[in-house]
Amino acid sequence: MTLPVLFGANIDPTWADPQAPERLARLVDDAGLDLVTVQDHPYQSAFYDTWTLISYLAARTRSITFVPTVANLPLRPPSMLAKAAASLDVLTGGGRVQLGLGAGAFWDAIAAMGGPRRDRREAADALEEAVEVIRLMWSGQRSVRFEGEHYRLAGVHPGPAPGPDLGIWLGAYGPRTIRLTGARADGWLPSLGFLGLDRLGDAVAQLDRGVEEAGRDPAAIRKVYNLGGIIGPESSAPFQGSVRQWVDQLGSVVRDFGMNGFVYWPADDHERQLALFAEEVVPAARAALGA
């Protein structure tokens, strides 16, 4: 099984220009991109609530898939995340949402909103439990139970049941959470800024080992690379150059590392940059990969 390469764009959930997120979502939807990601930092005063925004944008677009990158687990209980994602999956006809999930960061800000303060081990433990809780909530069973250190289900009746395309994509960087991704998740969401090309190969190898140890097919895992950069003059820096350089570099990352998805996070001039990516880079990259 070989997954097609997907292309997407990140849209910041800012409300200074109230209609900017919808305008950008319509741009990438009309251009035929596959994904829109939205970062989730509820403590940021400049941001809309991410889940509310995603639900709104899904109703205002036609076909694009939305992914929180990544849902803030310490502030969003996994049973409620599972319910929200399954509900949106059913309401949009299926296949238009994926649940991006992370262990959490910015603990002072999380604590300021009443969330827990976790160390690295506790955050990884909670993430592992959350994946189990979400799977149970999506299982279609009449009643589910779970008893963990951070989360519990005490005979809850889940519903609605999502369609088969709704998955869990983890933003994972450490060996433990990368192994968890391989064993239990459907996708992986690393970022160039935190996992550069010099370390990407080792991380992919860790992920693939985790997949194989779980008896799964590495080629069936969605591997989406978040790319911060600029489309512009020729440059020696990765994802900082011309359209031609972007196309060549995207092809290299697919061939050399097996990544099968890319999301563009423009460093500046977001609307123009997203238009360049959608209208020039992606069609050329798709043609080159197809060839």
Secondary structure, DSSP 8 states (H G I E B T S, - for coil): -----EEEEE---B-SSTTHHHHHHHHHHHTT-SEEEE---TT-TTB--HHHHHHHHHHHSSS-EEEETTEEGGGS-HHHHHHHHHHHHHHTTSSSB-EEEE----HHHHHHTT-----HHHHHHHHHHHHHHHHHHTS--SSEEEE-SS-EEEEE---S---TT--EEE---SHHHHHHHHHH-SEE--BTTTS-HHHHHHHHHHHHHHHHHTT--GGGSEEEEEEEE---S--SSTT-S-HHHHHHHHHHHHHHH---EEEEEESS-HHHHHHHIIIIIHHHHHHHHH-
